[in-house]
């Protein structure tokens, strides 16, 4: 025997495939929102503009 259970617990390391730490739905949504903003051209310069940051916040709230 290998010492591994035939029925492992869901968040234990798998037999041979490493996997990422489970994330909550809210974390996944925030990551998606962040990626959406960072995909905008010139986002790094625009993030210092209070009006643009406020608009991005409104867009995020509107998307849930």
N, C-alpha and C positions, 0 to 999 in steps of 0.2 A: 504494500500500500504506500501511497505517497504522503499520507498524513493530512491531505486536504479533504474536507468534507464534500460529500456528493451534493449537498445542498447548502452552499455557503450563504452567509448573511448578505443582504444586498449591497452594503457599503464597505465590505471588506475587499481587499485587493483581489482582483480576478486571478485566475490560475496562471496566465502567462501574459496577458495584455494589461499594460498600465493604463489607467484612466484618470481623468481630471476629477478633482474634488467636486462633489455635487453642489450645485448652486440653486438658490431660490429663484422663483419666477421673477420677483422684483429685481434681483441682481441681473438676471438675463435681460430684462427690459431696460435697465439702466445701461448695460453694456451696449445694447442695440442703439439706444438714444445717443450715447457718446460716440459710437461709430458713425452714426448718421451726421452728427455735427462735424466730426473730424474729416468727413468726406467732402465737406464744402470747401471750395477753393479759398485760400487765404484765411482759413478759420483761426489760425494762430494769431494773426494780426487783429482779426475782428473780435476776438474774445475780450479784448480790453475796452471795447466800445459798449457802454452801458445800454444804449438803445438796442443794439443787436443782441446782446446777452438777454435783455428782457424779452425780445421777440422769440429767441430760441426757447426761453422758459415757457412762454405762452404756447409755442408749438408742442413742447413736451407735455404740458398739462392737457392740451387738447387731444393728444394721442393716448392719454391715460397713464 
